[in-house]
Amino acid sequence: MGEKNYIDKIIDKMKSADLSKEFIEEFLMKVEQVRQGETGIAVWDEVGDLDPKEDEIDLNEIQSKYPASKESLSKLVIIKLNGGLGTSMGLSKAKSLIPIKDGLSFLKIIANQVLYLREKYSVEIPLLLMDSYNTQDDSQLELESSGLRQNFPTSFLQHKVPRILQTDFSPIQTKDPKNDWCPPGHGDIYFTLVETGILDQLLESGYEVAFLSNGDNLGATVDSSIVSYFLKSGLDFAMEMTPKTLADKKGGAIYRKTRDGKFLHYELLETAQVPKEFEHEFTGMGKFRTFSTNNLWINLKSLKERWNQGNFRLSLIVNPKEVDGQNVLQLETAMGSAVGNFSKFRGIIIPRDRFAPVKKTEDYLVRRSDAYQLNEDYSLTMSLTRKKMGLGEPVVSLDDNFYKKIQDFDKRFPFLPSLYACESLEVKGDWLFDLDITIKGRVVFENTTSSQIKVSSLGKILFDNESIKK
């Protein structure tokens, strides 16, 4: 017999990992799309603007017209994406397990958010985590220790897919088998909810609305007014969007897909799908005024009905990578791209407070500092002091050579600077923040030497609109 083709190799590899026949077929469809020339890159002429009157609604309007309702909240389930290891920050465990505020981990705070809602409204709102193979065990132990109890399992497992070679689409084989695999993107959530039977269980138990968000975004708490609005308006899908700032160049955006002047459907545009020649337009502040926070609201009945119709479509993201010296492709989907399957959509314009993710150590510093506060409902929001000063998100830049990994960050920040009045902070070179300091306005620390410099050696604790160069 001749050598197996790429299809047989993919099937064998995925079967060996106990992945289902249906999921394998789903992945092979994506591979075939790529083989036929699909790049995932959007056709820019088809990227149309949203209509602010028809497609968007401000959260303030929702809160003024749709009061909290125990009946509405009794139909809600909260789902958090918890598959990330935080490898870009040098972590080898779930990012959600590291301390973020007041000594509490992301997961402890999320559990407290749910417990607060349950007590306030006397409603048993379930919390589900979409875990990965790498995060499930530790995360479940963390949740159990938080006192969260419910009838539903608190976890379901995200799939994994093989990385494929750019040359012949065969699955990669590396010295460490873990490197052969990658997550399929958070768009996997829909397939997994259906395949595990969780979607049916939720519907049978009377749950109609799911609030989906990233586990590293502690601003994404349940707003009871949104639940009431979503149900009373008969929406299928809603995406929380927030106005862009200079710190948001890579955020995805919802757009109207049009062809020959005709509206086809809504789409989510991610950075990896933007043609190179239009990247400046995508990252700018003109055409895309808002960006997706990945806080989603989805009608579970609508999801079930649309799924049963077949051809539930998610935009393909083709992500080229190099692994062990081999050029590979990672095939991913984003959960926000499910918007293309539904006609009853609204973008909810929210304040920045509902978007406080931690993707890099810069974010970690900002959230842990006094620029942000943990509230009674365990939401993490910008501090009241900062808001009263009329300041937005602090723009922080830390030298990748010394601060990119969390271990290096922790060594150099035994004391966290006060950032409540900081507009921007830039740290170049190796600095040790070895005492409590306050940073106001725009401040730059630049170390041009080959040795670490202690901030205490500067002989001051207040830095106000200045640049320090050594």
N, C-alpha and C positions, 0 to 999 in steps of 0.2 A: 504493500500500500504506500501511496505517496505521502508526502508531508501534509499535515493538516493545514487547512486554510485558517484565516484569522477568525472566522465565525466559530469554527469548531474549537479553536483554542480559547476563545472567550467563554463559550458555553462550558467547556471543561473546568476552567478556572472558577467561574461563578458557581457551578454546581458543587465544586469541592468546598466552597465556603457556605454551603447550605442555603443559597439564595433561591428564591422560588422561580418556577418556570415563567410565571407572568412577569416578574421583575426582569429576568434575563431577556425576555422578548422586548420589553420596554427599552432596555439599554441597547440592544442590537438595532432597534429602530433609530436611535440617536447616532450610533456608529455609521449606519447606512446613510443618514442625512449628511454626515461629514464626508463620507466617501463620495457622495454625489456632488460635493462642492459647497455644502452649507458651512458658512464661517461664523454665523451668529451675528454678523455685522448688519446693522440697520441700514435700510435704504433711506438716505437723508431727505429726499423729496417727499417721502411718505410720513415724515415726522411733523405732525401738526400741533398747534397750540391747544391747550385746554380752554374751555369757555368758562370764565369765572362765575357767570350767573347760573349756567346749567350744570357744571361739573364740580363746583366747589361750594363749601359752606364753612363759615368760621365757627370755631368751637364756642366763642362767646355767644353767638346766636343760638346754638344748640342748648347751652346751659341756661339761657334765659327763657327758652320755650318748652324744654323737656325736663321736668323735675325728676329726681331719683324715684325709682319705683321698685319696691320689693318684688313685685310680680315679674318685672323685666329681669331683675338680677337672678331670679330663680331659674332663668333659662340660659344662664351664662356659664361657659367653661373658659378657664384661662390656660393657654398653652405657651410654654416658653421654649425657645430653641436653646439647647444646652449641649450641643455636640462639640463645641470648640475647645481645643486644648490650649489656645493662646501661645502657639509655637513661635509666632513672630515676636513675642515678648520673652521667649526663652523658657516657657513653661512646659512641663511634661505631664501635667494633670489638668483637670478642667479649670478653665479660667474662673469659673463661678465659685471656686473654693477659696480663692485668695481674699484676704481682708480688704475691704474697700471703704468702710465708714464705721467709726466707733467700735472697731475691732470685730465687726460682723462681716461675714462673707456675702457675696452676691446672693447665694442661695438662702442664707439665713434671713436676709432682708426680704427676698421675694416671699418666703414662707410667712414672715411677719405681715407683709402686705395683705396676703390672703386671709390670715387669721384675723386681722383688723376688720376686713370687710365682712367676714362671717359674723363676728361679734356685733358690729354696728347695725347690720341689716337682718340678723338672725336667718341667714340663708347659707346653706352648705354649698358654696361655690367650689367646684373641683379645680385642682391644679395638676396639669400634666406637663411633664418634661419630655421633649424629644431629645433623647440622649444619643451618643455615638458609642461604639464598642469601647472607646477609650475613656469615656466619662461616666458611664452608667453606675458602676459599683460604688465608687467614691461619692458620687452625687446623691445616691439613694441613702447612704449612711448619714450624709449631712442633713438631708430632709428629715429623716427619722429622728435625729437628735433635736430637731426644731419643734417637735410636738405636733406636726401636721398629721392629721388622721382623716381618712375618707374611704368611701366604698369603692371608688375607682382606683386602679393602679396609678401610681404617681409617675410612671415612666413608660415610654415605648421607644423602640430602638430604630434609629435612622439606618438606612441601608449603607452599603459601601459598594463602590464600583472599581473595576480595574483601570489603571492608567494604561493608555494604549500608545504604541509607537507611532510617530508621525509618518514613518516610511511605509508601513504595511498594515497598520491598524491592529497588529497583534498585541495581546496584553504583555506588559513589561514584566521581566523577571530580574530581581535584584538580589543582592546578598542577604539583605534583611527583608523578609516577606512583607513586613508592614509597609514598606515603601512601594509595594506593588499596587497598593490600593489608595483611594482617595474618597472623600465624601462626595455625594452626587449633588451637593447644593441643597439649600433649605426648601427648594421646590419639591423635594422628595416627601415632604410632610403629607401631601394629599394622597399619594399612592400608599403610604404607610398607614394612614388613618383608615383607609378602605381595606387594605389587605389584612390588617390585624383585627378587623371587626370593631375597632373602637368607635368609628363613625356611627355604625348601627347601634352600638350600645348607648352612645350619648343620645341619639334620637329617640330610642326606645325609653330612655329615662326622662325625656321631656326637655332636653337641652337643645336650644335652637341657634344660639350665637356663640361663636368662638372668638376670643381676643387673642391674637398671635403676636408675639414680639420677641426680640432678642434677649437672652438671659443676661447680657452685659449692659442692658439699658435700664437702669433703675428708675428712670423718669416715666417709663411705660406702665403706669398704674391704671387700674380700672376707673374710668370716669362714668359714673352711673347714668349721667345725662346722655352720653353717647349710646349706651345700651338701649335706653328708652327711645331715642331718636331713630336708631337703626331699625328697631322692630316696628315702630309706628310708621316709618317711611317705606317699609317693605323693600329695603335694600338687599341686594345679593352680596355686595362687596364694598368695603370702604377702606381707604388708605389714609393714614395720618401723614400730613405733609407740613413742613415748616419752612419759613422764608430762608433763603440761602444767606450765608455769610462768607467771608474770605476763608474760613476754616472748612468749607464744605464743597471742595472742588470735585470730589469723587462720588457724591451722593447720587443714587439713581433717581429717575423722574418718570412720572406718568405722562403719556401724551396721547393725542388722538391720531390713530393711524388712518391716513387718507390716501386715496388713489384717484387721480383724475378729478380732484375736488370733492369726491364722495367719502363720507365718513364710514370706515369699515368697523373698527372696534377700538377699545382702549388697549394700550400696551405699556409695559414698563421698560424703560431704557436704562441699562446699566453701563458703567464706564467701559467695560470690555466689549460692548456692542457698538461703540461710537466709532465711525470712520476716522482715521488719523487726521485727515484734513479738516475735520469739524470739531476736534477736541477742544479748541479754544472757545468755540461757541457753546459747547456743553458745559464746560467748567466756568464760564462767565456768568454774569449776573443779569443778562438781558433776556434771552429766549426762555430760559428755565428759571423762573422766579422762586420756585420752591423745589424741595427735593423730598424723596421718600424716606421716612424714618423706619420703615419695616415694621411699624405698628399697624396690624391689619385686623379688620373686623369682617367675619365671613358668616353668612347664613348657612347653617349646616344642612337645612332642607334643600336649599338651592344647590349646594355642593353635591349632595346625593343625586338629585335629579339630573344635574348637568353631567356628572360622572357616568350615570347609567346611559346617557345618550351616546357615549363613546367619543373618541377623539378629543379627550380633555387635553387642551394644548397649553404647553409652557414654552416660552422662548428658550432656545438652546444657547448656552454660553460655552464657547470653545476656548479653553484656557491653555495656551502653550506653556510648558514648563521644561526644565532640565532636571532629570533625576539620575544620579549616578552616571553622569556624562552622556545620558541618552535623551534625545529630544522626544518628549511625550506630549499627549493631549489629555487634559482633564475635561470631561464632559459634564457640565453642571446646569442646573436650572435654579431660578430664584422664585421664592413663594409668591412674591408680589406680582409676577408675570401671569398668575392665574386670573388677573383682572381681565385679560383678553377673552375669557370664557363667559363673561357676564355683562349684561346691558344695564342693569340697575346699579350704577356705581356713583359714589361721591368721594371726592377728595376733601378731607377734613383739615382745615388750616389751623394748626395748633401753635401755641407758644413754644419757645425753645426748651422750656422746662421739661417737656415730655420727651425730649431727646437728649439723653446724657450717657452715651455709650463709652466703653473703654476698649479701644482697639490698639492703642499704643501707650507707652509709658508717659507720654505727654498728657494723654487723657487721664491716666491713673493719677498723676500729680494733681491735676485740676480738680478731679472729683474728691480726692482725699483732703484737699485743702479747705480753708474756710471760705473759699469762693462758692462752695456748695454746702447745703445743710440737709440733714435727715429729719423729716417732718413727723408729726404725730401718726400719720397714716403710713409711715415708712417709705414715702416717696422721696427721691433724692432730687432736690431742685436748687437752683441758684439762690444764694443767700439773700435774705431780705435787705441787708445792708447794701449789697451790690446792686440789687434792683433799684433801690431808692437813689443810688448814685447815677442811674441811667446807663449802666454798663452792660455790655453783652458778654458773650463767651470769651474768656481770656484766650489769646492766641499764644501757645507755648511751643517752643522749638528746643529740643535737647539734642546734643551731639550724639549721633548714632554710635560713634566709636566708644562711648563711655556709658551711655544710658539706655540703649535699646533693649537690653535684656533686664528682666525684673531683678535678677540677683545683683547686677551691677548698679541698677537704680537704687535698690535698698541700701547698698554699701555707701553710696554717695549722698543719700538723703536720710541720715539718721534723724534729722529734724526737717519737718515740712515747712516751707516758707508761707507766710501769710499772703494770700493772693486776692483778698476781698476787693482791693482797689487796683488790681493789676489789669492793664490793658493788653500788654504783651511781655513775654519773658523769653529771652534767647540765651542759651548756655552753650558756649563754644569751648571745646577743650575740657580738661579734667578738673572739676571743682568738687570740693567736699563741703556740703552744707551742714556744718557741725555746730550750729547754734540757731536759735529762733531769730528769724529776720522778717521784716515786712517789705514787700515790693509794691510800689505804687506806680501807676502810669506805664511807661515803656522802659524796660531795663534790659541791658545786655551785659552778660559776664563773658569775657573772652580771655582764655588762657592760651598764650602762644608758646609757652615753655613746654619742656618734655616731662615736667614734674607736676604732681597734683598740688593745687593751691587750696588752702583752707579759707573758707569765707570769713572765719573768725579773725584771720590775719589782717583783714581790711579795717578792723577797728571800729566798725559801726554796725547798727542793726536795722537802719532804715535806708532804703534805696528808692529814690524818687526821680523818675525820668532821667536816668543817667546811663552811661556806658562805661564799664570798668574793663580796662585792658591791661594785662600783665605779661 
